[in-house]
């Protein structure tokens, strides 16, 4: 595949045969960016709501967000390590999509703080749930085993 023609990446397969391909790529990129923004904003809204209701203290928000960001990034890097194409995809695909592309999540604690400013923030602390950790590990393992080597259609 040629880099000049733009025939690279996962979405090359999706837009293959659709003309003009650049319009499809740009459209899918814009939809992806909008969806990403909505997801970050929705996360901010829900966590702000929890703080306002006193379910979670404002100080707990970074403790909830950053481990999720790190775990999600590590999961995508682990999955990319099993790709059958090239080890270079671990860096290109795993690290870039796992950490760089999800960096917007690291803004959530600050946005919640800005929205919840002046609110007592509650005393709520989420307790550690080993069942959730086990469920996450099981689902993450399936993700790495199935998506890592690639899904063929």
N, C-alpha and C positions, 0 to 999 in steps of 0.2 A: 504494500500500500504506500502511496505517496504522501509525504508530508505537505508537499506543495498543493495538492488538490484538497487537503483537509480530510483525507480519508483515514483518520486514526481515531482511536478511543472506542469506548463502549457504545457510544451513540452512533457511530458510523454504521453499525449493523442495523440500528433502528431506522435511520433515515435512508438507508441504501435503496435506491430505486425511486425515491420521492424527489420530485423536481419542482423548483430548484432546491437543491439540498441545503444551500446556505440559509435560505429562509426558514427551513425546518429546524436547522441547528440554532439559529438565533431565537426563534420562537420557543424552542424547548429550553434554551438557556434563560430566557426571560421568565418563563413559567417556573423554572427551578429557583431562580433568584427570588421571585415573589413568594413562592411556597416557603423558602428558607426564612425570609423575613417574617412571614406570618407565624411560623413555628417559634421563632425567637420571641416575637411579641406576645404570642399566646402563652408561652412559658412564663414570661414576665408578668402578664396579667394574672395568671393563676397563682403564682407564688406571692404576688402582692395581695391578692384576695386572702390567702392563708395568713399572711402577716396581719392584715387588717382585722380579721376575725379572731386573732389571738391564738390560732392553731399552731403557728410556728413563730419563733422569735426572729427578728431581723438578722440577728447574729448567726442564725442557723443556715441562712440562705447560701453562703459560700460553701458550707460543709455539705450541702445537698448538691450543688451544681458542679463544683470542681471535680469531685470523685467520679461523677457521672460522665463528665467530659473526658477525663483521663481513661476511664474504663471503656468508653465508646471508641476512643482513638486507639487504644491498645487492641481492642477487638478487631478493628479494621486492619491494623498492621498485621495481627496474627493471621487473619484470613488471607491477606495478600501474600503472605509467606508461602502459601500452598498453591499459588497460581502456577499453571503448567507452562506459561509462556516464557517468562524471564525473571530472574531475580531482581532486575532493575525495577520491576513493577512494585516491589516492596516499598521502595522510596517514592516512586512516581505516584502510585495509586494508593498504597496503604497509608503512608505518612501524610501525603497531601490531603487525601479525603478524610483521614482519621483525625488529624489534628488541625491542619490549616483550614480546611473547609468548614470545620465545626467550631472555629474560634469565636464565632458570634455568641456561642453559649457562655463564654467567659465574660461577656458584657451583662449578662442577666442579673447577677448580684448588684451591680452598680445601678442598673435601671430600676430594680425593685427598691433599692435604698432611696433613690430619687423620688419614686412614686409614693413610698410609705413614710417619707420624712414627716416628722411631727407626730407620728403615731407611736404609741407606747411599744408596739411591736410584739406584745404578748410574751408569755413565758413558755410557750410550747416548744418542746424538744421532741423530735422524732426518735423513737427508740430503735435500736439495732434489731433487725429481724433476720435470724439465720435462715429461715425458710425462703426469704426473698433472695438472699445471697445464693443459696443452692439453686433456686429457680433460675436466677440470672446466669449462673455457671452452666446449667444444663442447656438453656436456650442459646447462650453464647457458643457453646461447644457445637451444637447443631449448625449454627450460622457459619462457623469456621469450617466445619466439615463439608457443608453443602455449597456455600457461596465461595469459599476460598479457592477450590479447584476450578470453579466456574460452572455456570449453569448453561447447559446447551439446549437449544430449542430445535 
